Amino acid sequence: MPSLEVGVVGGGTQLAAQSGCLELLGVMKGKTGYAERSRALARLICASVLAGELSLIAALTSGDLVKSHLRLNRHKP
């Protein structure tokens, strides 16, 4: 994801909830500069997207995605 823009400075990142999430993800721990923190957050986002895509491919190849949609009546127009 070469054009993924993330930020770990300014805005709401100083609020308790947002900074707590960044700490929980390990983005702030041991990172000295903003660029290093941003890269760490971008890596986490990319890894999450990749995991979702792999899960989707697995569901498609096993037929589970279609079965679930049919079972939940999502096949109706």
N, CA, C, O and CB atoms as a CASP TS submission, in Angstrom:
PFRMAT TS
TARGET T0000
AUTHOR 0000-0000-0000
METHOD Language model
MODEL 1
PARENT N/A
ATOM      1  N   MET     1       0.843  -1.173   0.000  1.00  0.00           N
ATOM      2  CA  MET     1       0.000   0.000   0.000  1.00  0.00           C
ATOM      3  C   MET     1       0.891   1.239   0.000  1.00  0.00           C
ATOM      4  O   MET     1       1.057   1.878   1.039  1.00  0.00           O
ATOM      5  CB  MET     1      -0.960  -0.004   1.217  1.00  0.00           C
ATOM      6  N   PRO     2       1.447   1.575  -1.117  1.00  0.00           N
ATOM      7  CA  PRO     2       2.415   2.668  -1.158  1.00  0.00           C
ATOM      8  C   PRO     2       1.828   4.043  -0.876  1.00  0.00           C
ATOM      9  O   PRO     2       2.576   4.960  -0.539  1.00  0.00           O
ATOM     10  CB  PRO     2       3.070   2.690  -2.483  1.00  0.00           C
ATOM     11  N   SER     3       0.535   4.219  -1.001  1.00  0.00           N
ATOM     12  CA  SER     3      -0.036   5.544  -0.799  1.00  0.00           C
ATOM     13  C   SER     3      -0.869   5.636   0.476  1.00  0.00           C
ATOM     14  O   SER     3      -1.717   6.522   0.589  1.00  0.00           O
ATOM     15  CB  SER     3      -0.883   5.922  -1.986  1.00  0.00           C
ATOM     16  N   LEU     4      -0.648   4.751   1.424  1.00  0.00           N
ATOM     17  CA  LEU     4      -1.379   4.780   2.688  1.00  0.00           C
ATOM     18  C   LEU     4      -0.846   5.914   3.555  1.00  0.00           C
ATOM     19  O   LEU     4       0.339   5.956   3.884  1.00  0.00           O
ATOM     20  CB  LEU     4      -1.262   3.421   3.430  1.00  0.00           C
ATOM     21  N   GLU     5      -1.728   6.824   3.916  1.00  0.00           N
ATOM     22  CA  GLU     5      -1.326   7.957   4.744  1.00  0.00           C
ATOM     23  C   GLU     5      -1.813   7.737   6.163  1.00  0.00           C
ATOM     24  O   GLU     5      -3.011   7.578   6.398  1.00  0.00           O
ATOM     25  CB  GLU     5      -1.878   9.287   4.177  1.00  0.00           C
ATOM     26  N   VAL     6      -0.893   7.727   7.102  1.00  0.00           N
ATOM     27  CA  VAL     6      -1.239   7.572   8.510  1.00  0.00           C
ATOM     28  C   VAL     6      -0.522   8.650   9.302  1.00  0.00           C
ATOM     29  O   VAL     6       0.472   9.214   8.845  1.00  0.00           O
ATOM     30  CB  VAL     6      -0.868   6.152   9.035  1.00  0.00           C
ATOM     31  N   GLY     7      -1.024   8.926  10.470  1.00  0.00           N
ATOM     32  CA  GLY     7      -0.402   9.939  11.301  1.00  0.00           C
ATOM     33  C   GLY     7      -0.444   9.550  12.760  1.00  0.00           C
ATOM     34  O   GLY     7      -1.416   8.958  13.231  1.00  0.00           O
ATOM     35  N   VAL     8       0.613   9.885  13.470  1.00  0.00           N
ATOM     36  CA  VAL     8       0.673   9.595  14.896  1.00  0.00           C
ATOM     37  C   VAL     8       1.032  10.846  15.699  1.00  0.00           C
ATOM     38  O   VAL     8       1.486  10.755  16.840  1.00  0.00           O
ATOM     39  CB  VAL     8       1.688   8.484  15.168  1.00  0.00           C
ATOM     40  N   VAL     9       0.826  12.002  15.092  1.00  0.00           N
ATOM     41  CA  VAL     9       1.104  13.259  15.779  1.00  0.00           C
ATOM     42  C   VAL     9      -0.001  14.253  15.429  1.00  0.00           C
ATOM     43  O   VAL     9      -0.526  14.250  14.316  1.00  0.00           O
ATOM     44  CB  VAL     9       2.514  13.820  15.388  1.00  0.00           C
ATOM     45  N   GLY    10      -0.339  15.091  16.381  1.00  0.00           N
ATOM     46  CA  GLY    10      -1.351  16.111  16.143  1.00  0.00           C
ATOM     47  C   GLY    10      -2.760  15.561  16.181  1.00  0.00           C
ATOM     48  O   GLY    10      -2.986  14.389  16.481  1.00  0.00           O
ATOM     49  N   GLY    11      -3.690  16.424  15.874  1.00  0.00           N
ATOM     50  CA  GLY    11      -5.090  16.006  15.840  1.00  0.00           C
ATOM     51  C   GLY    11      -5.540  15.405  17.151  1.00  0.00           C
ATOM     52  O   GLY    11      -5.294  15.964  18.219  1.00  0.00           O
ATOM     53  N   GLY    12      -6.197  14.271  17.067  1.00  0.00           N
ATOM     54  CA  GLY    12      -6.718  13.620  18.259  1.00  0.00           C
ATOM     55  C   GLY    12      -5.767  12.655  18.920  1.00  0.00           C
ATOM     56  O   GLY    12      -6.133  11.985  19.885  1.00  0.00           O
ATOM     57  N   THR    13      -4.544  12.571  18.414  1.00  0.00           N
ATOM     58  CA  THR    13      -3.621  11.577  18.968  1.00  0.00           C
ATOM     59  C   THR    13      -3.193  11.885  20.399  1.00  0.00           C
ATOM     60  O   THR    13      -2.632  11.023  21.076  1.00  0.00           O
ATOM     61  CB  THR    13      -2.399  11.479  18.095  1.00  0.00           C
ATOM     62  N   GLN    14      -3.453  13.103  20.865  1.00  0.00           N
ATOM     63  CA  GLN    14      -3.120  13.456  22.244  1.00  0.00           C
ATOM     64  C   GLN    14      -4.267  13.168  23.208  1.00  0.00           C
ATOM     65  O   GLN    14      -4.093  13.267  24.423  1.00  0.00           O
ATOM     66  CB  GLN    14      -2.740  14.920  22.326  1.00  0.00           C
ATOM     67  N   LEU    15      -5.435  12.814  22.679  1.00  0.00           N
ATOM     68  CA  LEU    15      -6.566  12.460  23.530  1.00  0.00           C
ATOM     69  C   LEU    15      -6.336  11.095  24.157  1.00  0.00           C
ATOM     70  O   LEU    15      -5.629  10.258  23.595  1.00  0.00           O
ATOM     71  CB  LEU    15      -7.880  12.470  22.727  1.00  0.00           C
ATOM     72  N   ALA    16      -6.924  10.874  25.303  1.00  0.00           N
ATOM     73  CA  ALA    16      -6.667   9.647  26.065  1.00  0.00           C
ATOM     74  C   ALA    16      -7.018   8.381  25.278  1.00  0.00           C
ATOM     75  O   ALA    16      -6.230   7.436  25.244  1.00  0.00           O
ATOM     76  CB  ALA    16      -7.457   9.673  27.364  1.00  0.00           C
ATOM     77  N   ALA    17      -8.181   8.359  24.656  1.00  0.00           N
ATOM     78  CA  ALA    17      -8.611   7.153  23.946  1.00  0.00           C
ATOM     79  C   ALA    17      -7.707   6.850  22.749  1.00  0.00           C
ATOM     80  O   ALA    17      -7.303   5.704  22.552  1.00  0.00           O
ATOM     81  CB  ALA    17     -10.061   7.306  23.478  1.00  0.00           C
ATOM     82  N   GLN    18      -7.393   7.857  21.962  1.00  0.00           N
ATOM     83  CA  GLN    18      -6.567   7.660  20.776  1.00  0.00           C
ATOM     84  C   GLN    18      -5.138   7.282  21.148  1.00  0.00           C
ATOM     85  O   GLN    18      -4.576   6.353  20.569  1.00  0.00           O
ATOM     86  CB  GLN    18      -6.568   8.919  19.919  1.00  0.00           C
ATOM     87  N   SER    19      -4.546   7.983  22.098  1.00  0.00           N
ATOM     88  CA  SER    19      -3.183   7.644  22.488  1.00  0.00           C
ATOM     89  C   SER    19      -3.141   6.283  23.168  1.00  0.00           C
ATOM     90  O   SER    19      -2.149   5.562  23.057  1.00  0.00           O
ATOM     91  CB  SER    19      -2.607   8.717  23.415  1.00  0.00           C
ATOM     92  N   GLY    20      -4.213   5.929  23.872  1.00  0.00           N
ATOM     93  CA  GLY    20      -4.299   4.597  24.476  1.00  0.00           C
ATOM     94  C   GLY    20      -4.319   3.496  23.427  1.00  0.00           C
ATOM     95  O   GLY    20      -3.684   2.456  23.600  1.00  0.00           O
ATOM     96  N   CYS    21      -5.044   3.721  22.345  1.00  0.00           N
ATOM     97  CA  CYS    21      -5.077   2.743  21.251  1.00  0.00           C
ATOM     98  C   CYS    21      -3.712   2.602  20.587  1.00  0.00           C
ATOM     99  O   CYS    21      -3.285   1.491  20.271  1.00  0.00           O
ATOM    100  CB  CYS    21      -6.123   3.146  20.207  1.00  0.00           C
ATOM    101  N   LEU    22      -3.035   3.710  20.377  1.00  0.00           N
ATOM    102  CA  LEU    22      -1.699   3.660  19.782  1.00  0.00           C
ATOM    103  C   LEU    22      -0.727   2.923  20.701  1.00  0.00           C
ATOM    104  O   LEU    22       0.128   2.172  20.232  1.00  0.00           O
ATOM    105  CB  LEU    22      -1.184   5.083  19.493  1.00  0.00           C
ATOM    106  N   GLU    23      -0.860   3.139  22.005  1.00  0.00           N
ATOM    107  CA  GLU    23      -0.023   2.420  22.966  1.00  0.00           C
ATOM    108  C   GLU    23      -0.342   0.931  22.943  1.00  0.00           C
ATOM    109  O   GLU    23       0.562   0.096  22.958  1.00  0.00           O
ATOM    110  CB  GLU    23      -0.219   2.983  24.385  1.00  0.00           C
ATOM    111  N   LEU    24      -1.632   0.600  22.906  1.00  0.00           N
ATOM    112  CA  LEU    24      -2.069  -0.798  22.881  1.00  0.00           C
ATOM    113  C   LEU    24      -1.532  -1.523  21.657  1.00  0.00           C
ATOM    114  O   LEU    24      -1.151  -2.690  21.741  1.00  0.00           O
ATOM    115  CB  LEU    24      -3.595  -0.880  22.907  1.00  0.00           C
ATOM    116  N   LEU    25      -1.501  -0.842  20.530  1.00  0.00           N
ATOM    117  CA  LEU    25      -0.980  -1.435  19.302  1.00  0.00           C
ATOM    118  C   LEU    25       0.543  -1.506  19.283  1.00  0.00           C
ATOM    119  O   LEU    25       1.124  -2.147  18.408  1.00  0.00           O
ATOM    120  CB  LEU    25      -1.463  -0.650  18.111  1.00  0.00           C
ATOM    121  N   GLY    26       1.186  -0.855  20.239  1.00  0.00           N
ATOM    122  CA  GLY    26       2.636  -0.874  20.304  1.00  0.00           C
ATOM    123  C   GLY    26       3.299   0.100  19.353  1.00  0.00           C
ATOM    124  O   GLY    26       4.497  -0.002  19.086  1.00  0.00           O
ATOM    125  N   VAL    27       2.534   1.034  18.847  1.00  0.00           N
ATOM    126  CA  VAL    27       3.063   1.992  17.879  1.00  0.00           C
ATOM    127  C   VAL    27       4.002   2.989  18.552  1.00  0.00           C
ATOM    128  O   VAL    27       4.984   3.417  17.944  1.00  0.00           O
ATOM    129  CB  VAL    27       1.917   2.735  17.182  1.00  0.00           C
ATOM    130  N   MET    28       3.720   3.359  19.775  1.00  0.00           N
ATOM    131  CA  MET    28       4.497   4.395  20.451  1.00  0.00           C
ATOM    132  C   MET    28       5.686   3.832  21.230  1.00  0.00           C
ATOM    133  O   MET    28       6.668   4.538  21.460  1.00  0.00           O
ATOM    134  CB  MET    28       3.603   5.172  21.387  1.00  0.00           C
ATOM    135  N   LYS    29       5.601   2.568  21.634  1.00  0.00           N
ATOM    136  CA  LYS    29       6.615   1.986  22.519  1.00  0.00           C
ATOM    137  C   LYS    29       7.961   1.800  21.810  1.00  0.00           C
ATOM    138  O   LYS    29       8.047   1.108  20.795  1.00  0.00           O
ATOM    139  CB  LYS    29       6.128   0.643  23.057  1.00  0.00           C
ATOM    140  N   GLY    30       8.987   2.413  22.345  1.00  0.00           N
ATOM    141  CA  GLY    30      10.331   2.246  21.834  1.00  0.00           C
ATOM    142  C   GLY    30      10.623   2.960  20.524  1.00  0.00           C
ATOM    143  O   GLY    30      11.741   2.888  20.012  1.00  0.00           O
ATOM    144  N   LYS    31       9.632   3.644  19.981  1.00  0.00           N
ATOM    145  CA  LYS    31       9.827   4.370  18.719  1.00  0.00           C
ATOM    146  C   LYS    31      10.248   5.787  19.043  1.00  0.00           C
ATOM    147  O   LYS    31       9.623   6.447  19.874  1.00  0.00           O
ATOM    148  CB  LYS    31       8.531   4.362  17.844  1.00  0.00           C
ATOM    149  N   THR    32      11.293   6.260  18.401  1.00  0.00           N
ATOM    150  CA  THR    32      11.828   7.568  18.744  1.00  0.00           C
ATOM    151  C   THR    32      11.267   8.699  17.890  1.00  0.00           C
ATOM    152  O   THR    32      11.009   9.784  18.412  1.00  0.00           O
ATOM    153  CB  THR    32      13.312   7.546  18.620  1.00  0.00           C
ATOM    154  N   GLY    33      11.075   8.480  16.614  1.00  0.00           N
ATOM    155  CA  GLY    33      10.625   9.562  15.739  1.00  0.00           C
ATOM    156  C   GLY    33       9.233   9.320  15.194  1.00  0.00           C
ATOM    157  O   GLY    33       8.701   8.211  15.241  1.00  0.00           O
ATOM    158  N   TYR    34       8.661  10.397  14.675  1.00  0.00           N
ATOM    159  CA  TYR    34       7.318  10.304  14.106  1.00  0.00           C
ATOM    160  C   TYR    34       7.290   9.407  12.875  1.00  0.00           C
ATOM    161  O   TYR    34       6.314   8.689  12.658  1.00  0.00           O
ATOM    162  CB  TYR    34       6.801  11.692  13.748  1.00  0.00           C
ATOM    163  N   ALA    35       8.338   9.439  12.074  1.00  0.00           N
ATOM    164  CA  ALA    35       8.378   8.608  10.867  1.00  0.00           C
ATOM    165  C   ALA    35       8.380   7.134  11.236  1.00  0.00           C
ATOM    166  O   ALA    35       7.705   6.332  10.592  1.00  0.00           O
ATOM    167  CB  ALA    35       9.614   8.944  10.014  1.00  0.00           C
ATOM    168  N   GLU    36       9.135   6.771  12.268  1.00  0.00           N
ATOM    169  CA  GLU    36       9.187   5.373  12.712  1.00  0.00           C
ATOM    170  C   GLU    36       7.836   4.929  13.262  1.00  0.00           C
ATOM    171  O   GLU    36       7.407   3.801  13.023  1.00  0.00           O
ATOM    172  CB  GLU    36      10.280   5.185  13.782  1.00  0.00           C
ATOM    173  N   ARG    37       7.171   5.804  13.991  1.00  0.00           N
ATOM    174  CA  ARG    37       5.841   5.489  14.533  1.00  0.00           C
ATOM    175  C   ARG    37       4.818   5.341  13.408  1.00  0.00           C
ATOM    176  O   ARG    37       3.983   4.437  13.436  1.00  0.00           O
ATOM    177  CB  ARG    37       5.386   6.586  15.521  1.00  0.00           C
ATOM    178  N   SER    38       4.887   6.224  12.428  1.00  0.00           N
ATOM    179  CA  SER    38       3.957   6.142  11.301  1.00  0.00           C
ATOM    180  C   SER    38       4.155   4.851  10.508  1.00  0.00           C
ATOM    181  O   SER    38       3.186   4.213  10.096  1.00  0.00           O
ATOM    182  CB  SER    38       4.131   7.354  10.380  1.00  0.00           C
ATOM    183  N   ARG    39       5.408   4.474  10.299  1.00  0.00           N
ATOM    184  CA  ARG    39       5.684   3.213   9.588  1.00  0.00           C
ATOM    185  C   ARG    39       5.158   2.016  10.357  1.00  0.00           C
ATOM    186  O   ARG    39       4.629   1.076   9.764  1.00  0.00           O
ATOM    187  CB  ARG    39       7.185   3.050   9.347  1.00  0.00           C
ATOM    188  N   ALA    40       5.302   2.044  11.681  1.00  0.00           N
ATOM    189  CA  ALA    40       4.803   0.945  12.503  1.00  0.00           C
ATOM    190  C   ALA    40       3.283   0.827  12.387  1.00  0.00           C
ATOM    191  O   ALA    40       2.756  -0.279  12.264  1.00  0.00           O
ATOM    192  CB  ALA    40       5.210   1.146  13.972  1.00  0.00           C
ATOM    193  N   LEU    41       2.581   1.951  12.426  1.00  0.00           N
ATOM    194  CA  LEU    41       1.119   1.940  12.286  1.00  0.00           C
ATOM    195  C   LEU    41       0.717   1.481  10.890  1.00  0.00           C
ATOM    196  O   LEU    41      -0.232   0.710  10.741  1.00  0.00           O
ATOM    197  CB  LEU    41       0.535   3.339  12.573  1.00  0.00           C
ATOM    198  N   ALA    42       1.426   1.945   9.870  1.00  0.00           N
ATOM    199  CA  ALA    42       1.121   1.536   8.495  1.00  0.00           C
ATOM    200  C   ALA    42       1.322   0.031   8.321  1.00  0.00           C
ATOM    201  O   ALA    42       0.530  -0.622   7.643  1.00  0.00           O
ATOM    202  CB  ALA    42       2.004   2.310   7.493  1.00  0.00           C
ATOM    203  N   ARG    43       2.372  -0.525   8.927  1.00  0.00           N
ATOM    204  CA  ARG    43       2.608  -1.978   8.848  1.00  0.00           C
ATOM    205  C   ARG    43       1.457  -2.748   9.482  1.00  0.00           C
ATOM    206  O   ARG    43       1.013  -3.759   8.939  1.00  0.00           O
ATOM    207  CB  ARG    43       3.935  -2.353   9.540  1.00  0.00           C
ATOM    208  N   LEU    44       0.972  -2.276  10.626  1.00  0.00           N
ATOM    209  CA  LEU    44      -0.149  -2.943  11.290  1.00  0.00           C
ATOM    210  C   LEU    44      -1.412  -2.899  10.435  1.00  0.00           C
ATOM    211  O   LEU    44      -2.133  -3.891  10.324  1.00  0.00           O
ATOM    212  CB  LEU    44      -0.418  -2.297  12.650  1.00  0.00           C
ATOM    213  N   ILE    45      -1.670  -1.749   9.838  1.00  0.00           N
ATOM    214  CA  ILE    45      -2.853  -1.611   8.978  1.00  0.00           C
ATOM    215  C   ILE    45      -2.739  -2.540   7.774  1.00  0.00           C
ATOM    216  O   ILE    45      -3.698  -3.230   7.430  1.00  0.00           O
ATOM    217  CB  ILE    45      -3.025  -0.144   8.510  1.00  0.00           C
ATOM    218  N   CYS    46      -1.581  -2.559   7.140  1.00  0.00           N
ATOM    219  CA  CYS    46      -1.381  -3.429   5.970  1.00  0.00           C
ATOM    220  C   CYS    46      -1.502  -4.897   6.342  1.00  0.00           C
ATOM    221  O   CYS    46      -2.087  -5.679   5.592  1.00  0.00           O
ATOM    222  CB  CYS    46      -0.014  -3.168   5.337  1.00  0.00           C
ATOM    223  N   ALA    47      -0.958  -5.282   7.484  1.00  0.00           N
ATOM    224  CA  ALA    47      -1.065  -6.677   7.927  1.00  0.00           C
ATOM    225  C   ALA    47      -2.516  -7.061   8.182  1.00  0.00           C
ATOM    226  O   ALA    47      -2.929  -8.178   7.868  1.00  0.00           O
ATOM    227  CB  ALA    47      -0.233  -6.903   9.197  1.00  0.00           C
ATOM    228  N   SER    48      -3.288  -6.143   8.747  1.00  0.00           N
ATOM    229  CA  SER    48      -4.712  -6.406   9.001  1.00  0.00           C
ATOM    230  C   SER    48      -5.490  -6.564   7.699  1.00  0.00           C
ATOM    231  O   SER    48      -6.329  -7.455   7.574  1.00  0.00           O
ATOM    232  CB  SER    48      -5.323  -5.274   9.837  1.00  0.00           C
ATOM    233  N   VAL    49      -5.208  -5.701   6.739  1.00  0.00           N
ATOM    234  CA  VAL    49      -5.877  -5.782   5.431  1.00  0.00           C
ATOM    235  C   VAL    49      -5.504  -7.081   4.736  1.00  0.00           C
ATOM    236  O   VAL    49      -6.369  -7.743   4.163  1.00  0.00           O
ATOM    237  CB  VAL    49      -5.502  -4.571   4.541  1.00  0.00           C
ATOM    238  N   LEU    50      -4.233  -7.456   4.775  1.00  0.00           N
ATOM    239  CA  LEU    50      -3.786  -8.704   4.159  1.00  0.00           C
ATOM    240  C   LEU    50      -4.461  -9.909   4.809  1.00  0.00           C
ATOM    241  O   LEU    50      -4.875 -10.837   4.114  1.00  0.00           O
ATOM    242  CB  LEU    50      -2.260  -8.834   4.262  1.00  0.00           C
ATOM    243  N   ALA    51      -4.574  -9.901   6.134  1.00  0.00           N
ATOM    244  CA  ALA    51      -5.245 -11.004   6.831  1.00  0.00           C
ATOM    245  C   ALA    51      -6.711 -11.107   6.405  1.00  0.00           C
ATOM    246  O   ALA    51      -7.225 -12.209   6.213  1.00  0.00           O
ATOM    247  CB  ALA    51      -5.149 -10.813   8.360  1.00  0.00           C
ATOM    248  N   GLY    52      -7.381  -9.968   6.257  1.00  0.00           N
ATOM    249  CA  GLY    52      -8.771  -9.979   5.799  1.00  0.00           C
ATOM    250  C   GLY    52      -8.907 -10.505   4.385  1.00  0.00           C
ATOM    251  O   GLY    52      -9.837 -11.252   4.080  1.00  0.00           O
ATOM    252  N   GLU    53      -7.979 -10.117   3.519  1.00  0.00           N
ATOM    253  CA  GLU    53      -8.016 -10.596   2.134  1.00  0.00           C
ATOM    254  C   GLU    53      -7.772 -12.093   2.062  1.00  0.00           C
ATOM    255  O   GLU    53      -8.435 -12.793   1.297  1.00  0.00           O
ATOM    256  CB  GLU    53      -6.981  -9.860   1.286  1.00  0.00           C
ATOM    257  N   LEU    54      -6.821 -12.594   2.855  1.00  0.00           N
ATOM    258  CA  LEU    54      -6.559 -14.038   2.880  1.00  0.00           C
ATOM    259  C   LEU    54      -7.767 -14.807   3.404  1.00  0.00           C
ATOM    260  O   LEU    54      -8.090 -15.885   2.904  1.00  0.00           O
ATOM    261  CB  LEU    54      -5.328 -14.344   3.743  1.00  0.00           C
ATOM    262  N   SER    55      -8.426 -14.251   4.407  1.00  0.00           N
ATOM    263  CA  SER    55      -9.634 -14.884   4.943  1.00  0.00           C
ATOM    264  C   SER    55     -10.738 -14.923   3.891  1.00  0.00           C
ATOM    265  O   SER    55     -11.441 -15.924   3.758  1.00  0.00           O
ATOM    266  CB  SER    55     -10.124 -14.138   6.197  1.00  0.00           C
ATOM    267  N   LEU    56     -10.886 -13.837   3.150  1.00  0.00           N
ATOM    268  CA  LEU    56     -11.892 -13.788   2.090  1.00  0.00           C
ATOM    269  C   LEU    56     -11.584 -14.803   0.993  1.00  0.00           C
ATOM    270  O   LEU    56     -12.488 -15.493   0.522  1.00  0.00           O
ATOM    271  CB  LEU    56     -11.971 -12.379   1.494  1.00  0.00           C
ATOM    272  N   ILE    57     -10.325 -14.904   0.583  1.00  0.00           N
ATOM    273  CA  ILE    57      -9.939 -15.875  -0.448  1.00  0.00           C
ATOM    274  C   ILE    57     -10.209 -17.294   0.042  1.00  0.00           C
ATOM    275  O   ILE    57     -10.689 -18.133  -0.720  1.00  0.00           O
ATOM    276  CB  ILE    57      -8.444 -15.711  -0.825  1.00  0.00           C
ATOM    277  N   ALA    58      -9.902 -17.569   1.316  1.00  0.00           N
ATOM    278  CA  ALA    58     -10.152 -18.900   1.873  1.00  0.00           C
ATOM    279  C   ALA    58     -11.649 -19.219   1.868  1.00  0.00           C
ATOM    280  O   ALA    58     -12.049 -20.335   1.536  1.00  0.00           O
ATOM    281  CB  ALA    58      -9.592 -18.998   3.306  1.00  0.00           C
ATOM    282  N   ALA    59     -12.477 -18.233   2.240  1.00  0.00           N
ATOM    283  CA  ALA    59     -13.926 -18.447   2.246  1.00  0.00           C
ATOM    284  C   ALA    59     -14.467 -18.655   0.843  1.00  0.00           C
ATOM    285  O   ALA    59     -15.384 -19.452   0.643  1.00  0.00           O
ATOM    286  CB  ALA    59     -14.632 -17.268   2.900  1.00  0.00           C
ATOM    287  N   LEU    60     -13.911 -17.951  -0.126  1.00  0.00           N
ATOM    288  CA  LEU    60     -14.348 -18.115  -1.513  1.00  0.00           C
ATOM    289  C   LEU    60     -13.969 -19.485  -2.062  1.00  0.00           C
ATOM    290  O   LEU    60     -14.778 -20.139  -2.720  1.00  0.00           O
ATOM    291  CB  LEU    60     -13.747 -17.023  -2.388  1.00  0.00           C
ATOM    292  N   THR    61     -12.739 -19.918  -1.792  1.00  0.00           N
ATOM    293  CA  THR    61     -12.290 -21.196  -2.356  1.00  0.00           C
ATOM    294  C   THR    61     -12.962 -22.391  -1.696  1.00  0.00           C
ATOM    295  O   THR    61     -13.155 -23.422  -2.341  1.00  0.00           O
ATOM    296  CB  THR    61     -10.787 -21.323  -2.218  1.00  0.00           C
ATOM    297  N   SER    62     -13.321 -22.271  -0.430  1.00  0.00           N
ATOM    298  CA  SER    62     -13.982 -23.397   0.247  1.00  0.00           C
ATOM    299  C   SER    62     -15.490 -23.403   0.031  1.00  0.00           C
ATOM    300  O   SER    62     -16.161 -24.380   0.363  1.00  0.00           O
ATOM    301  CB  SER    62     -13.687 -23.355   1.736  1.00  0.00           C
ATOM    302  N   GLY    63     -16.024 -22.323  -0.521  1.00  0.00           N
ATOM    303  CA  GLY    63     -17.460 -22.233  -0.767  1.00  0.00           C
ATOM    304  C   GLY    63     -18.241 -21.733   0.437  1.00  0.00           C
ATOM    305  O   GLY    63     -19.465 -21.619   0.369  1.00  0.00           O
ATOM    306  N   ASP    64     -17.557 -21.431   1.540  1.00  0.00           N
ATOM    307  CA  ASP    64     -18.250 -20.982   2.743  1.00  0.00           C
ATOM    308  C   ASP    64     -18.942 -19.635   2.560  1.00  0.00           C
ATOM    309  O   ASP    64     -19.998 -19.397   3.145  1.00  0.00           O
ATOM    310  CB  ASP    64     -17.278 -20.896   3.888  1.00  0.00           C
ATOM    311  N   LEU    65     -18.358 -18.755   1.755  1.00  0.00           N
ATOM    312  CA  LEU    65     -18.951 -17.437   1.556  1.00  0.00           C
ATOM    313  C   LEU    65     -20.310 -17.554   0.863  1.00  0.00           C
ATOM    314  O   LEU    65     -21.282 -16.922   1.277  1.00  0.00           O
ATOM    315  CB  LEU    65     -18.008 -16.543   0.734  1.00  0.00           C
ATOM    316  N   VAL    66     -20.368 -18.360  -0.183  1.00  0.00           N
ATOM    317  CA  VAL    66     -21.625 -18.541  -0.913  1.00  0.00           C
ATOM    318  C   VAL    66     -22.651 -19.234  -0.031  1.00  0.00           C
ATOM    319  O   VAL    66     -23.818 -18.842  -0.011  1.00  0.00           O
ATOM    320  CB  VAL    66     -21.396 -19.352  -2.204  1.00  0.00           C
ATOM    321  N   LYS    67     -22.226 -20.261   0.697  1.00  0.00           N
ATOM    322  CA  LYS    67     -23.153 -20.978   1.593  1.00  0.00           C
ATOM    323  C   LYS    67     -23.742 -20.041   2.640  1.00  0.00           C
ATOM    324  O   LYS    67     -24.937 -20.097   2.932  1.00  0.00           O
ATOM    325  CB  LYS    67     -22.434 -22.148   2.288  1.00  0.00           C
ATOM    326  N   SER    68     -22.906 -19.190   3.197  1.00  0.00           N
ATOM    327  CA  SER    68     -23.377 -18.259   4.219  1.00  0.00           C
ATOM    328  C   SER    68     -24.374 -17.259   3.649  1.00  0.00           C
ATOM    329  O   SER    68     -25.388 -16.958   4.279  1.00  0.00           O
ATOM    330  CB  SER    68     -22.201 -17.521   4.842  1.00  0.00           C
ATOM    331  N   HIS    69     -24.084 -16.742   2.454  1.00  0.00           N
ATOM    332  CA  HIS    69     -25.006 -15.792   1.838  1.00  0.00           C
ATOM    333  C   HIS    69     -26.330 -16.465   1.502  1.00  0.00           C
ATOM    334  O   HIS    69     -27.389 -15.865   1.685  1.00  0.00           O
ATOM    335  CB  HIS    69     -24.386 -15.183   0.575  1.00  0.00           C
ATOM    336  N   LEU    70     -26.288 -17.680   1.022  1.00  0.00           N
ATOM    337  CA  LEU    70     -27.533 -18.379   0.716  1.00  0.00           C
ATOM    338  C   LEU    70     -28.307 -18.682   1.993  1.00  0.00           C
ATOM    339  O   LEU    70     -29.530 -18.544   2.023  1.00  0.00           O
ATOM    340  CB  LEU    70     -27.248 -19.677  -0.052  1.00  0.00           C
ATOM    341  N   ARG    71     -27.613 -19.088   3.036  1.00  0.00           N
ATOM    342  CA  ARG    71     -28.279 -19.431   4.289  1.00  0.00           C
ATOM    343  C   ARG    71     -28.915 -18.189   4.930  1.00  0.00           C
ATOM    344  O   ARG    71     -29.957 -18.291   5.577  1.00  0.00           O
ATOM    345  CB  ARG    71     -27.280 -20.082   5.262  1.00  0.00           C
ATOM    346  N   LEU    72     -28.302 -17.042   4.756  1.00  0.00           N
ATOM    347  CA  LEU    72     -28.811 -15.802   5.351  1.00  0.00           C
ATOM    348  C   LEU    72     -29.714 -15.012   4.406  1.00  0.00           C
ATOM    349  O   LEU    72     -30.050 -13.860   4.678  1.00  0.00           O
ATOM    350  CB  LEU    72     -27.655 -14.930   5.783  1.00  0.00           C
ATOM    351  N   ASN    73     -30.105 -15.639   3.292  1.00  0.00           N
ATOM    352  CA  ASN    73     -30.993 -15.021   2.301  1.00  0.00           C
ATOM    353  C   ASN    73     -30.428 -13.736   1.712  1.00  0.00           C
ATOM    354  O   ASN    73     -31.175 -12.786   1.478  1.00  0.00           O
ATOM    355  CB  ASN    73     -32.333 -14.733   2.926  1.00  0.00           C
ATOM    356  N   ARG    74     -29.148 -13.692   1.474  1.00  0.00           N
ATOM    357  CA  ARG    74     -28.560 -12.516   0.872  1.00  0.00           C
ATOM    358  C   ARG    74     -28.434 -12.669  -0.644  1.00  0.00           C
ATOM    359  O   ARG    74     -27.783 -11.861  -1.307  1.00  0.00           O
ATOM    360  CB  ARG    74     -27.200 -12.240   1.489  1.00  0.00           C
ATOM    361  N   HIS    75     -29.053 -13.699  -1.176  1.00  0.00           N
ATOM    362  CA  HIS    75     -29.003 -13.917  -2.617  1.00  0.00           C
ATOM    363  C   HIS    75     -30.161 -13.263  -3.339  1.00  0.00           C
ATOM    364  O   HIS    75     -30.197 -13.263  -4.569  1.00  0.00           O
ATOM    365  CB  HIS    75     -28.990 -15.387  -2.918  1.00  0.00           C
ATOM    366  N   LYS    76     -31.107 -12.706  -2.603  1.00  0.00           N
ATOM    367  CA  LYS    76     -32.260 -12.055  -3.226  1.00  0.00           C
ATOM    368  C   LYS    76     -31.850 -10.678  -3.743  1.00  0.00           C
ATOM    369  O   LYS    76     -31.098  -9.962  -3.081  1.00  0.00           O
ATOM    370  CB  LYS    76     -33.440 -11.934  -2.219  1.00  0.00           C
ATOM    371  N   PRO    77     -32.345 -10.306  -4.931  1.00  0.00           N
ATOM    372  CA  PRO    77     -32.016  -8.971  -5.482  1.00  0.00           C
ATOM    373  C   PRO    77     -32.679  -7.848  -4.713  1.00  0.00           C
ATOM    374  O   PRO    77     -32.500  -6.679  -5.053  1.00  0.00           O
ATOM    375  CB  PRO    77     -32.429  -8.885  -6.940  1.00  0.00           C
TER
END
